[in-house]
Amino acid sequence: IVTAACIQMLVILTNKVLLPWYRQLLYRGVNIQGKWEQKLDFNNGKTQLITLELAQKAHNITGSVTMVKSTNGEIVRTEIMTLKGSVKDRLFNGTIFPIDTKRVGISTILLEIIGDGSKMSGCTMWYDSGAAQISSMATIFIRL
């Protein structure tokens, strides 16, 4: 029993600590860690500011998404969500979930990292619970 417990602890240590450290050491791809922002101005005085705060370990991306909706300069709603995704060959693919488990919703983004890595451009797709449909739009994020 003691031997089995020691082997199990070694397996966990290898999978949770040693392998992620080794992958990070060898990773030579693009680094998108940090803060990114997208601002949308709608014709009716409404704006939406989306901020991504990304953490990166090799190709794995985690982080938070803050969405601030305003009308005529006054904040109407702020929402914080979590993000999980990955980077491969200058492409970032992420899935965004609401933190509030009572809220129905999910978003998916596919972005190409442009030029020197200061801009990501692509598409966002989400479930719009107000309209009860899946919607999408072109997306550009700028590194802050």
C-alpha positions, -999 to +999 in steps of 0.1 A: +000+000+000+028+024+009+046+016-025+014+023-044+009+056-026+045+067-034+041+057-071+008+076-072+024+107-057+053+105-082+029+103-111+009+133-098+042+153-093+053+145-128+020+154-145+013+185-125+048+200-119+076+185-140+059+181-174+044+217-174+077+231-164+095+212-191+070+222-218+074+259-208+111+255-210+110+241-245+082+263-258+093+287-286+060+299-300+044+333-298+036+348-263+002+364-260+003+367-222-009+401-209-038+425-213-058+429-246-086+453-254-115+457-278-138+487-279-170+486-299-190+518-306-226+513-318-246+540-335-272+544-308-247+558-281-240+523-267-204+511-263-189+478-252-153+475-238-139+439-236-107+433-218-088+400-219-062+393-192-043+362-204-018+339-186+002+315-208+020+283-200+036+271-232+006+267-256-021+267-229-039+299-222-061+308-192-075+341-181-104+364-174-126+385-196-142+417-184-171+431-205-183+467-197-214+479-215-222+516-215-250+539-228-241+575-234-210+571-213-228+556-183-219+520-173-250+499-176-235+464-170-202+448-161-197+411-165-166+390-157-160+356-174-133+329-175-113+319-205-095+287-215-077+282-248-045+275-267-021+289-292-008+271-322+009+285-354-001+321-347-037+311-341-054+316-307-086+296-300-104+303-268-137+295-250-153+319-226-177+309-199-197+331-174-185+329-138-222+331-127-234+295-130-270+306-132-263+324-164-266+306-197-240+315-222-207+306-240-185+324-264-158+311-287-130+331-303-106+323-331-079+350-336-048+353-357-019+369-341-009+397-365+026+411-372+048+417-342+021+403-318+005+435-308-028+428-325-051+398-328-078+396-355-105+371-362-141+362-352-161+358-321-192+336-318-216+336-288-250+325-277-272+356-274-297+347-247-318+378-253-324+369-289-322+332-282-298+326-311-261+321-319-244+353-332-210+362-346-189+392-355-154+402-367-131+409-338-099+428-333-080+429-300-051+453-293-024+445-268-022+471-240 
